[in-house]
Each structure stands twice: as C-alpha cells, then as structure tokens.
C-alpha cells in the first residue's frame, strides 16, 4: 500500500477497463417523465443491481417483482471482462451508495466530494460501506473509492476567476432549475459564492493540490481523483486547465517527479564540489593534450587555463 500522502492508483487488473456505473437517479424530473415514484428509486436500484450482477455472472434468472417480470432470462453474450466490468455506485450524501458498495463488493463514486455536504459525508458513507462489507465477510478496498469534484485552474487565481465567468452562472442556474441546491445570496459575486461554499476549485495548480490533500486528510487513501466536467469556462480555457492539471498536479500525487526532484536537490547541495571536479577534469585533459603535443614537436607549450588555447 502506498504512503498516505499519495493517491493510490488502481492496479493493473482494473486500470483501463470499462466501468459500469449505477445510481438511483438524482433528478426528480427524470423520475416524473418515466412515471416513477422517487420514493421507490433507491430500493429499485438495489433490486436492479442485484439482478444485473447475477446476469453478469451467467445466471439464468426467473423472477417477478412489482415492477418487472423475468422468465429464464440470461445474457446471450457474457462480459468480455473477467468476471465482469468494474462496477461502481454513485454516492453523494445519503448512505445508499455505501450500503450497496459494501453488500455487493463494488466501487464507490463520490460525486460531490468537494461540496460541504458531500465532503462532510465522505467518511460516514465510506464507513457504512466498510461496516456492511464486514457483515458479508469482506473488506472494502480504498483503491476502488473515487472522489469527484469540479476543477478549473489557470496560471493565476485572477485568470481562473476571469475564465469561469464564461459559464458559472448558467451552470448554477441549471443545477437549481431542477432542485435548488445553491442558494446564492442577492448581491454576492457568483465566483465568490462558489469558492465560499467550496463547490469546487477555481484557482491555480497549487489550489488544486491543496484541495486533494484536504480530501486525503479527510478520507485517507482513495483510488482516483476525478474531474466533474462542466462548461463553467470556454473550451480553450478548459483545455488549458486540463493541461496545467496534467503538468503540475498529477505528478505531485503519482510520484513521477520524485526521483527527478531528489536528483536536482542533491546536485544543488553538491554544486560547488561537482563544479570544482568538472573544472579539474577538464583542465587535466587540456594539460595532457598540451604535454603530448609538446613531446611530438619538441616545443614547450603552455595552456591558457582560461581559454584552453596553447601558447608556444
């Protein structure tokens, strides 16, 4: 297991596979359009997920409930992944995701990790998953815990703030249109509100690093930090944000620059000694060459130590 100050990565058996994600459905408007009672969504999600996992395993299912009926149902093609794709359940504030992850040995996708309510529920929901898993004789693997938050970073905080004015108000209005979640006080700057409520990061690579370390301090080890894609900045600024994240944030946590930085620091500490040794070695070669030439020509040649040229 890697050290606590680094985000652990998924191992080779899970990295790169297709993921099957499951969630009850957050938007009441979706439930209404599908003529589903929102109060039934989480129970039905568990029923459906249990059924899907059984089909993934190759079971033949005959089952009747109050909302579906199956008779000798089976998959005609089993999953290509062995035994089936990585399955993760969404977890925000309620314990439903943690309960399912623990019961069925699934990954967790914490979709509101940076928000105050989601951040506060992180430890509780993970603990719920661990407790339920223990009841089934299993241990939850933190490598399968993924935290999600919106990030927009730029070279400076002012630049980042300028960038997100492109679409932040529209984004908050869209979220609030279905269910009021972000109550922006009249007169408060939308970017100031975003940062005060800690919806996500708007700032520099250092701010992104600080946010991830804050999540580590709260949660401990987890598998992956995921960006919640959005349109709060235009596409060019968004691509630049991704680039800065890849160049300056990811190496801090995947350890790719550790050896290089240690080598750089070692050279800095020993610069005077190394510089003297390099100069002495260069002068030794110059003197050797001058001596060889003098032996062949019969002339005594003196080397100018500053330029390396021969003086007869």
C-alpha positions, 0 to 999 in steps of 0.5 A, spaced: 500 500 500 502 506 498 504 512 503 498 516 505 500 522 502 499 519 495 493 517 491 493 510 490 492 508 483 488 502 481 492 496 479 493 493 473 487 488 473 482 494 473 486 500 470 483 501 463 477 497 463 470 499 462 466 501 468 459 500 469 456 505 473 449 505 477 445 510 481 438 511 483 437 517 479 438 524 482 433 528 478 426 528 480 424 530 473 427 524 470 423 520 475 416 524 473 417 523 465 418 515 466 412 515 471 416 513 477 415 514 484 422 517 487 420 514 493 421 507 490 428 509 486 433 507 491 430 500 493 429 499 485 436 500 484 438 495 489 433 490 486 436 492 479 443 491 481 442 485 484 439 482 478 444 485 473 450 482 477 447 475 477 446 476 469 453 478 469 455 472 472 451 467 467 445 466 471 439 464 468 434 468 472 426 467 473 423 472 477 417 477 478 417 483 482 412 489 482 415 492 477 418 487 472 417 480 470 423 475 468 422 468 465 429 464 464 432 470 462 440 470 461 445 474 457 446 471 450 453 474 450 457 474 457 462 480 459 468 480 455 471 482 462 473 477 467 468 476 471 465 482 469 466 490 468 468 494 474 462 496 477 461 502 481 455 506 485 454 513 485 454 516 492 453 523 494 450 524 501 445 519 503 448 512 505 445 508 499 451 508 495 455 505 501 450 500 503 450 497 496 458 498 495 459 494 501 453 488 500 455 487 493 463 488 493 463 494 488 466 501 487 464 507 490 463 514 486 463 520 490 460 525 486 460 531 490 466 530 494 468 537 494 461 540 496 460 541 504 455 536 504 458 531 500 465 532 503 462 532 510 459 525 508 465 522 505 467 518 511 460 516 514 458 513 507 465 510 506 464 507 513 457 504 512 460 501 506 466 498 510 461 496 516 456 492 511 462 489 507 464 486 514 457 483 515 458 479 508 465 477 510 469 482 506 473 488 506 472 494 502 478 496 498 480 504 498 483 503 491 476 502 488 473 509 492 473 515 487 472 522 489 469 527 484 469 534 484 469 540 479 476 543 477 478 549 473 485 552 474 489 557 470 496 560 471 493 565 476 487 565 481 485 572 477 485 568 470 481 562 473 476 567 476 476 571 469 475 564 465 469 561 469 465 567 468 464 564 461 459 559 464 458 559 472 452 562 472 448 558 467 451 552 470 448 554 477 442 556 474 441 549 471 443 545 477 437 549 481 432 549 475 431 542 477 432 542 485 435 548 488 441 546 491 445 553 491 442 558 494 446 564 492 445 570 496 442 577 492 448 581 491 454 576 492 459 575 486 457 568 483 465 566 483 465 568 490 459 564 492 462 558 489 469 558 492 465 560 499 461 554 499 467 550 496 463 547 490 469 546 487 476 549 485 477 555 481 484 557 482 491 555 480 495 548 480 497 549 487 489 550 489 488 544 486 493 540 490 491 543 496 484 541 495 486 533 494 490 533 500 484 536 504 480 530 501 486 525 503 486 528 510 479 527 510 478 520 507 485 517 507 487 513 501 482 513 495 483 510 488 482 516 483 481 523 483 476 525 478 474 531 474 466 533 474 466 536 467 462 542 466 462 548 461 463 553 467 469 556 462 470 556 454 473 550 451 480 553 450 480 555 457 478 548 459 483 545 455 488 549 458 486 547 465 486 540 463 493 541 461 496 545 467 492 539 471 496 534 467 503 538 468 503 540 475 498 536 479 498 529 477 505 528 478 505 531 485 500 525 487 503 519 482 510 520 484 513 521 477 517 527 479 520 524 485 526 521 483 527 527 478 526 532 484 531 528 489 536 528 483 536 536 482 536 537 490 542 533 491 546 536 485 544 543 488 547 541 495 553 538 491 554 544 486 560 547 488 564 540 489 561 537 482 563 544 479 570 544 482 571 536 479 568 538 472 573 544 472 579 539 474 577 534 469 577 538 464 583 542 465 587 535 466 585 533 459 587 540 456 594 539 460 595 532 457 593 534 450 598 540 451 604 535 454 603 530 448 603 535 443 609 538 446 613 531 446 611 530 438 614 537 436 619 538 441 616 545 443 614 547 450 607 549 450 603 552 455 595 552 456 591 558 457 587 555 463 582 560 461 581 559 454 584 552 453 588 555 447 596 553 447 601 558 447 608 556 444 
